[in-house]
Amino acid sequence: MTIKKFHLGELVFTASLAAKYGTLNGFVAHCVGRHQSGDWGDVPPEDAEANETSLDDGGQLLSSYQDEDGTVIWVITEGDRSVTTCLFPEDY
């Protein structure tokens, strides 16, 4: 059982990410689960540390994951935990 560290709020996807992966299935679902459990993926150590601080102080949370073909997706949860967005870095 995976421990969920925070609420995701509304889960949204950019059009380009949904066109490649669909919405909440497969790789994207796996990434969202990792994000919500506090596994920040491939972010630099300073960003992982900032995420840990943000769990307590209500800041934004950012995770980065890479699929088998090298495509990177980001999962970002807003500080108020109202929305989590799945997107490609170039969509930001």
Residue pairs with C-beta under 8 A, 6 or more apart in sequence:
2 33
2 36
2 37
3 37
3 38
4 36
4 37
5 36
5 37
5 38
5 55
6 36
6 55
6 61
6 77
6 81
7 81
8 32
8 36
8 77
8 81
8 84
9 77
9 78
9 80
9 81
9 82
9 83
9 84
10 82
10 83
10 84
11 24
11 32
11 83
11 84
11 86
12 83
12 84
12 85
12 86
13 23
13 24
13 28
13 85
13 86
13 87
14 85
14 86
14 87
14 88
14 91
16 87
16 88
16 91
17 28
17 73
17 86
17 87
17 88
17 91
20 71
21 27
21 28
21 73
22 28
24 32
27 65
27 67
27 73
28 73
28 86
31 41
31 63
31 65
31 73
31 75
31 86
32 75
32 84
32 86
34 41
34 63
34 65
35 41
35 61
35 63
35 75
35 77
35 84
38 51
38 52
38 55
39 63
40 47
40 48
40 51
40 61
40 62
40 63
40 64
41 63
41 64
41 65
41 66
42 64
42 65
42 66
42 72
43 51
43 62
43 63
43 64
47 62
50 59
51 61
51 62
51 63
53 59
54 60
54 61
54 79
55 61
58 79
58 80
58 81
59 79
60 76
60 77
60 78
60 79
61 76
61 77
62 74
62 75
62 76
63 74
63 75
63 76
64 72
64 73
64 74
64 75
64 89
65 72
65 73
65 75
66 72
66 73
67 73
71 88
72 88
72 89
73 86
73 87
73 88
74 86
74 87
74 88
74 89
74 92
75 84
75 85
75 86
76 84
76 85
76 87
77 83
77 84
78 84
